[in-house]
Amino acid sequence: MHRTLSIAGAFALLFAAARVAGAQPAPAARPAVPVAAAADSPFVAFYTATRAGADATQLLTLRLRADGRASLRTETPGYTQTAAGTAVTPTFETGTWSQLDGHALVHFERISGIVDRIPTDIQPESVDLSFALSGCALRLDGDPAKAYGSGGITFTRTGCAP
């Protein structure tokens, strides 16, 4: 008999096993006393960046909303299938953001261990990033997990003229 496990089912199973084993997930590190996002914040906008991916150039679109929500879309324009025939689809991460000492602090909870939309080794992953804004450039200046490499990444505010 063939059974399919949904992502929600996989998470339920994962967390139930952790409870049975007495394990508690580590709390995500949070910055001290961030200021909530506001409509008049200079960070509220869409930002884009490109970076080299394993097989093709990636286009990243970051949105910081006035209500404190953040989203990041990563896609590979024109690259729809790997050499092995696996479909390449955009990834979409959601989270929150706040301001602290002139920086945008972005927090994403994402899932690792998914290959071609199929859970293989589901692991929740916290990603905490810090950005500094200078004119039209939003520069990643804090990435403890090095999720974007040691050189970081710089986004450009959409519609901004330097």
C-alpha positions as CSV (number, residue, x, y, z in Angstrom):
1,M,0.0,0.0,0.0
2,H,1.4,3.4,-1.0
3,R,0.8,6.3,1.4
4,T,1.5,10.0,1.0
5,L,2.5,12.3,3.8
6,S,1.6,15.9,3.6
7,I,3.9,18.6,4.8
8,A,1.5,19.4,7.6
9,G,1.5,15.7,8.5
10,A,5.3,15.6,8.4
11,F,5.5,18.5,10.8
12,A,2.9,17.0,13.1
13,L,4.8,13.7,13.1
14,L,8.2,15.5,13.7
15,F,6.9,17.6,16.6
16,A,5.0,14.6,18.2
17,A,8.3,12.6,18.1
18,A,10.1,15.5,19.7
19,R,7.5,15.7,22.5
20,V,7.7,12.0,23.1
21,A,11.5,12.1,23.3
22,G,11.3,15.1,25.7
23,A,13.1,17.4,23.3
24,Q,12.1,21.0,23.1
25,P,13.0,23.1,20.1
26,A,15.5,25.9,20.9
27,P,13.8,29.3,21.0
28,A,14.8,31.6,18.2
29,A,17.2,34.4,19.1
30,R,15.4,37.7,19.2
31,P,16.9,41.2,19.3
32,A,16.3,43.2,22.4
33,V,13.5,45.8,22.2
34,P,13.0,46.2,18.5
35,V,10.6,49.0,17.3
36,A,7.6,47.8,15.5
37,A,7.4,48.5,11.8
38,A,5.5,51.6,10.8
39,A,4.1,53.0,7.5
40,D,6.5,55.9,7.7
41,S,9.6,53.7,8.1
42,P,12.2,54.2,5.4
43,F,12.5,50.5,5.2
44,V,9.0,49.8,4.0
45,A,9.3,48.9,0.3
46,F,10.1,46.2,-2.3
47,Y,13.7,45.4,-2.9
48,T,15.4,43.3,-5.6
49,A,18.8,41.6,-5.9
50,T,20.5,39.0,-8.1
51,R,23.1,36.4,-7.0
52,A,24.8,33.5,-8.6
53,G,23.1,30.2,-7.8
54,A,24.4,26.7,-8.3
55,D,23.1,26.4,-11.8
56,A,21.8,29.8,-12.8
57,T,21.4,33.4,-11.7
58,Q,18.8,33.9,-9.0
59,L,16.5,36.9,-8.7
60,L,15.5,37.8,-5.1
61,T,12.6,40.0,-4.2
62,L,12.3,41.2,-0.6
63,R,9.2,43.0,0.7
64,L,9.1,44.8,4.0
65,R,5.5,45.8,4.8
66,A,4.3,48.5,7.2
67,D,2.5,45.9,9.3
68,G,5.7,44.2,10.2
69,R,5.4,41.3,7.8
70,A,8.3,40.3,5.5
71,S,8.5,38.1,2.4
72,L,11.3,36.9,0.2
73,R,10.8,35.3,-3.2
74,T,13.8,33.5,-4.9
75,E,13.4,32.5,-8.5
76,T,15.7,31.6,-11.4
77,P,14.2,33.3,-14.5
78,G,14.5,31.2,-17.6
79,Y,15.7,28.1,-15.7
80,T,12.8,25.7,-15.2
81,Q,14.4,22.3,-15.0
82,T,17.7,20.9,-13.7
83,A,20.0,18.7,-15.8
84,A,18.5,15.7,-13.9
85,G,15.0,16.8,-15.0
86,T,13.8,18.1,-11.6
87,A,11.5,21.1,-11.8
88,V,12.9,24.4,-10.6
89,T,10.2,26.5,-9.0
90,P,10.4,29.8,-7.1
91,T,10.7,29.6,-3.3
92,F,8.7,31.9,-1.1
93,E,9.6,32.7,2.5
94,T,7.5,34.7,5.0
95,G,8.3,36.2,8.3
96,T,8.4,39.4,10.3
97,W,10.6,42.4,10.5
98,S,11.2,45.3,12.9
99,Q,13.6,48.3,13.4
100,L,16.4,48.6,15.8
101,D,19.2,51.3,15.8
102,G,18.7,52.1,12.2
103,H,18.6,48.5,11.0
104,A,15.8,46.3,9.6
105,L,15.8,43.0,11.5
106,V,14.2,40.3,9.5
107,H,13.2,36.9,10.8
108,F,12.1,34.0,8.6
109,E,11.0,30.5,9.7
110,R,11.6,28.3,6.7
111,I,11.7,24.6,6.0
112,S,14.8,22.8,4.8
113,G,14.8,19.2,3.5
114,I,12.3,19.6,0.6
115,V,13.5,18.4,-2.8
116,D,11.2,18.9,-5.8
117,R,8.3,19.8,-3.4
118,I,8.7,16.4,-1.6
119,P,9.7,16.3,2.1
120,T,12.9,14.3,2.5
121,D,14.3,15.4,5.9
122,I,12.0,18.1,7.2
123,Q,13.8,20.5,9.5
124,P,12.4,23.9,10.6
125,E,15.1,26.5,10.3
126,S,15.2,30.1,11.8
127,V,16.9,32.7,9.7
128,D,17.7,36.1,11.3
129,L,19.0,38.8,9.1
130,S,20.0,42.5,9.7
131,F,20.0,45.1,7.0
132,A,21.3,48.7,6.7
133,L,19.7,51.2,4.4
134,S,21.9,53.7,2.5
135,G,20.0,55.6,-0.2
136,C,18.5,53.0,-2.5
137,A,20.7,50.2,-1.3
138,L,19.6,47.7,1.4
139,R,22.8,45.9,2.5
140,L,22.8,42.7,4.4
141,D,25.1,43.4,7.3
142,G,24.1,40.6,9.8
143,D,23.7,37.0,8.8
144,P,24.9,34.8,11.6
145,A,24.1,31.5,9.8
146,K,25.8,32.8,6.6
147,A,22.6,31.9,4.7
148,Y,23.6,34.3,1.9
149,G,27.4,33.6,1.9
150,S,30.2,35.4,3.6
151,G,30.0,38.4,1.3
152,G,26.3,39.1,2.0
153,I,24.0,40.6,-0.5
154,T,22.8,44.1,-1.4
155,F,19.2,44.7,-2.5
156,T,18.1,47.8,-4.5
157,R,14.8,49.5,-3.6
158,T,12.3,49.2,-6.4
159,G,11.6,52.6,-8.1
160,C,14.3,54.4,-6.2
161,A,16.6,56.8,-8.1
162,P,20.1,57.1,-6.6
